[in-house]
Amino acid sequence: MQGLIRFFYPSRGSRSRITSADKQLCARGSTLWTHIRCLVCRGKLDPQTLQDRDWQRTVIDMNGIEVKLSVKFTSREFSLKRMPSRKQTGVFGVKIAVVTKRERSKVPYIVRQCVEEIERRGMEEVGIYRVSGVATDIQALKAAFDVNNKDVSVMMSEMDVNAIAGTLKLYFRELPEPLFTDEFYPNFAEGIALSDPVAKESCMLNLLLSLPEANLLTFLFLLDHLKRVAEKETVNKMSLHNLATVFGPTLLRPSEKESKLPANPSQPITMTDSWSLEVMSQVQVLLYFLQLEAIPAPDSKRQSILFSTEV
């Protein structure tokens, strides 16, 4: 079930900094979303009812505070569509191979810039990648990258690091096809379910190395970065599992045809048998690669991209 539920909070003062009040409000949004999911799972928000065209309203009690909520169902047919950038220099919503070819790079510039800035000053940020950035800052960075703004690095240096992390997540989320591709998604889901560890490793590595070059090299670049983030877990509280939970559903998602969710809105929706299982599988796939000590790559591609400055 895809619900149109969004949380917005304003930045106070300079757009480049988040106050403690901002972060507290963001945390409340996460808590509220947890309440909503529990209500759906317990049947207090009927998924069948949510499929009506009209907004459904309910009230949630959060420690004495009443939150009035409006929920509306949106079919996956519409929610999974990504609008490509209308700008010739655009990167959001554009196939990753198109971007790397245009830039003459192995990994998209936006990915390299965001990772570089986060590693410069965000590795010890508590909840990095989990805590939401200010929406207006993320949209400003998105617009700057889409027009190939030469001042984007200056903008990033002045913004809260959570906005940069949010921009990176948004880039992967808006790819017209997920990084692990529609073609290989079912295979990754089957591979991670194998019980034989030797067969699983062989299957998962073969699938990974079968990805298109731009997808593979970008993933390896991101993978090494996420491992370095997890090395600071005692400070930033982001374990490999936490990072897999954040990025798994972003890097892997089923195509419309392969989705296990019922295509007919009149069919009953069972959260635990469809959406929840898909998300669990996506998280487990990424966690598997994060926990592998080494991932071989053909023709030393990994060496050239991770240690060369000519990208």
N, C-alpha and C positions, 0 to 999 in steps of 0.2 A: 504494500500500500504506500502510495506516495501522497503525503499531506502537504498542503501549502501552509507551513508553519515557519515563520521567520522571526528572528529577534534582532532588533536594532537598538543601539544605544549611542548617544552623541559623544563626541570627544569634547573635552573641556579645555579651553585655552588653546595652546598650540596644537595643530593637528598631528604633530610629530611625536606626541607623548600621551601615554595613557595614565590617568590618575588611579589611585587605589580605589576610588569610588567606581570608576569605569570597570575595573577588573572584578569588583564585587558584583556589579550588575551583570557582567558577562557570566560569572559563576552561577548567578540565580537563573539565567537563561538555560544553562546546562542542567541545573536541577529541575527546572520546569519541564524540560524535554523528557527527563527520566520519569517524572510523574505521568506524563502523557502516554509514554510507552507502556507503563504499568497498567494504566487504565484500559488501554486497548487490549493488552494480554489478558486482563481479568474480565473482559467483556463489558466493562462499564461504558466504553465508547465502542459501539457496535460498528465493525468495519462495513457491514452491509448498509447501515444507515448512512455512513459517511459517503457512500457512493451516489447519494442523491445530488442533484444539481445545486441545491441551496446550501448555504453555510449552516453547519450544525454548531450550536452553542452549548457550552457547559461551564461549570464553575469548579475550580480546583482550590482546595484549602491547603495552603502551605504555611504551617506553623502560625495559624491565626490570621494569615493574610489571604483574602479571597482573590483569586486570579480568574477573570472572565476570559474564556478562550473561545475563539471561532475557528472551526476546522472544516476544511473542504477537500474532497478527494479529487486527485488529478490522475488520469490514466497514464500508465507508463509510456503509452504511445506518444504522448506529448511531453512528458517530463524528461525523457531520455534524449530528446533531440537537442543538438547543439547548434547554435547559430554561428556560422563562420564570420570572421572579421571582414568588414567591407573595405578595409584599407589594404592597399597593395603591400604595405610593410607589416601588416598585422601578423600576430603570432597566436593569439587566442582563437580557438575554434578552427585552427588550420592544421592539416596533417603534419606530423612531426618531421617526416621525410622531406616535405616541401620546405619547411623552415630551415632545416639544416643544409639543404641544397642551396637555397637562396643565400644563406649566411656563409656558405663554404666552411662549415664547421661540423664537428662530429656530435656535439651536444648543443642544443639550443642556447643562445646567449642568455635568455631569461633564466634558464635553469642554473647556468654557471654563475650569473651575477647574484641571484638569490642565495645560493649555497655559499658563495664566497662571503657575502655580508653576514649571513647567519653564523658562519664559522669564525668570523672576525669578532663578533660581539654578542652572539646569542646562544653559545653553547652551554652557558650556565644559567640561562633564563628558565625559571621554574615553569614547567608545562609548555615548553617550546613545541610548536606544532599542534598542541592540544588546546591551548588558550586562543580564543579568537582575537583577531586584530580588528581595528576600527574599520568599518565597512567603507567609509569615504576615502580612507588612505589606500585601501586595497584597490578601489576603483580608480583612484588617481594613478597608482602604479601600473595598473592594467592599461589605462589609456596611454601612458608614457611609453610603455613597451610596444604597444600597437602602432605608434607613430614613429618608433625608432628614435625617441627623444635622447639627444646626446647628454642631457643633464640628468638622466635617470639614476646614475650612480650617486650624484649629489643628493637627489631626492631621497634615495634609500638611506643614505648616511644620516639623514635628519629625521627619519621616521622610526616609530617603535618597531622593534624587531619582530613582534608578533604579526604586524601588518605585512612584512616581507614574507614570513612563513605562510601567511594566508594567501598571498599572491602566488606563491609557488604551488600550493595545493590547488588553487583555483585554475591555474594553467593546466595541470594534469586532469582536473575534473572536466574542463571544457574541451579537451581533445575530442575531435569527431569520432575517434576510435581509441579505446583505452590502450595504455602502453603495452599490455600483454596481448592485445588484439582480440577481435571477435572470433577469429578463426581458431586460435589456440586456447581460448578460455575453457571450453568443455574438457580439453585434454589436461589442462593444469588441475582442474577440479577432480578429474579421475585419478591423476597421478598422485595428488596429495592424500588420497584415500587408500593407497596401497599399503598393505601391512608389512610386506617384506622391505626392510630398510635398504638393502642393496638394490633391489628392483626400483624402489622409489627414487633413490638418488640418481640412478641411471636415467630413468624416465624424466625426472624434473630437469636435470641438466641438459639432456637432449632437446627438450622442449624449449628451454631458455635460449640455447644457442641456435635455435631455429627461427627466433624472432628476426624481423628485419633489422638491418645494421643500425639504423638510427635509434630504433627502439631499444635494442640490446645495449648499445654503448651508453645511452642516456640512463637506462636502468642501473647499469653497473656503476656509473658515476653517482647516482642517487643512493645506491645501496651502500657504497663506501662511506658516504656522508652520514647516513642514518646510523651506521655502526659507530662512527665517531661521536655522534650525539649520545648514543647509549653508553658510551664509555664514561660520560659525565653524569650517569644516572643518580649517583648519590647526591648530586647538587641540583640537577634539573628535573629529577623525578620521572624521567622518560626512559623506561626500560625498552628492550627490543619488542616485547609484547605490546606495550603501549603504542610504540611507533607503528607496529604492524596493524594495530586496530585503527589508527588514524589513516594510514596510507593504503591499506589493503583494498577497501572498497573503492578507492580512488584510482588505483592502478589496474584493478581487475573489475570487470562488471560484465554481465551477460548481455548478449545482443537481444534485440526484440524477439527474434525467432527462437533463441535458445533458452530464454527465461523460463523458470519453473513456475512463475506466477501465472494465475489464470488469465487468459486473454479476454475472456468474456466477463464483464463487470457483474453479471448476474450470478456467477459462480461464487461459492463461499471462499473467503480468504482465510487461510490458516497461517498465522504469523510464524509459528514454530516450524511448519513444514515447508515454507517457501522462503520468504525474505530472510528470516533469521539464519536458516541453514546456508543460504547463499553467502551472507556476510561472514559467517563462521569460516566457510571454505576460503573466501578471499583473504581473510586475516591469516589463516593457517599457511596459505601458499607463500605470502610475503614473509611470514615469520620463519618458514623453513629456509628460505634463502638468506635471511638475516643471521640465522644460527649456523649456517655452513661456514667452516673456517676458510675455505678457498673455493673460488669458482673459476675454472679454466675457461679461456676464451681463445678462439682460433686466431692464428696469425698475429698473436701478441696484441690484439686490439685493445685489451684492457690496459696493458702497460702503456701503450701510446696515448690513450686518452686521459689516464689518471696522473701521469707524470710529465706530460708534455704541455708546454705553455702555448703551443701553436694549435689552438682549437677554435 
